[in-house]
């Protein structure tokens, strides 16, 4: 368990000062208007916070991002495997093409060697 924080080093060592009146004669001059203004502002703040919370609820969480990253890694592996298969098929097609045209290659090579 952490040790308690010692706040005494931040405490003001001077004796407490007496409170001075504001010269209002002991009444709350204009307090109603000030409270009304604060209530209006707090309503605006509440509406803004509600909009922010709504937007935050639609954002992805850390778990969502981890899942997407995992899924993306799986897709990359699948694509690599499919590209390997396409490359294999291309090589097979080329070999079959060479095999089917093999006599023509021999004739062309023979005529090139004999100088015809």
N, C-alpha and C positions, 0 to 999 in steps of 0.2 A: 504494500500500500504506500502511495507517495506521502512524503512528509508534508505537513500543513504549511501553507505559505505565511511568512511573517510580514504582516502589513505595517508593522510599527516603524519601519525605516521610511515609509512614505507619509506617515502621519505628520501633520503640521505640529511642530513643537510649541508654537505660540499659543497663548491662552485664547479661548474663543472670543470673538468680537461680538459686541451687542448688535442686534439688528436695528437698523434705522428705518423709520417710517418713510413712506413715499410721498408724504405731504398731501395725501388724498382725504384727510380728515376721518380716517377710519372706515370709509365706505369703499365699495368695490366699483369705482367709477368706470364706466364703459365695459364692465366685465361681461355683460350679456352679449354685446356686439362681438367681443373677442371670442367668447365661447361659441357663438353662432358661426363665426368664420372658421374656427377649428373644426366644427362638426361638418361644415361643407367640404373642407379640405379632406377630412378623414373619409367621407363618402367617396370622393374622387380616388383617393388612395386605395380604398377597398375594391373599387371597380377595376382599377389598374392591376392590382394584385390578382384578382379573379381571372383577368385576361392572361396574365403571365402564367398562372397556375395551369390554365387550360392549355396554353402552348407547351408548357413543360410536360404535361401528361401525354402529349402527342409525340414527343421526342423519343428517340431510341434510348434504351437503358444500356448499361455496361454489359449486361447479360445478352441483350439483343445483338450488340456489336460482336460479342464473342461468338455467338451462334452464326452470324452472317460470315464472319471470318473463317470459321470452321467449314461452313457450307461452300464458301468460295474455294478453299483449299481442296475440297473433294472434287469440285467441278474442274479445277485446274488439272488434277490427276486424271480425271476421265478424258479431258480434251487431249492431254499428252498421249494417253493410250490410244485414242481414236486416230490421232495424227500418225502414230506409229503403224496402225493398221492400214491407213491410206497409203503410207509410204511403202509398206510391204506389198499391197495390191498393185501399186504402180510398178514396182520392180518385177513382180510376177508377170504383169502384162508386157513389160519390155522384153523379158526373157522369152515369153511365148511368141511375141512378134519376131524376135530374132530367130527363134527355132523354125517358125513357119517360112521365113524368108532366107533361111540358111543357104540353100542352093544358089540363090541370086547373089549373095555375098561372095560365095566361092567363085562364081563366074566373073563377077566384077573384079575380084582380087586377082584371079588368074589372067584376065585380060590386061590388067594394069601391070602385072609382072611380065607378061609376054610382050607388052608394048603395043598391043592392038588398039 
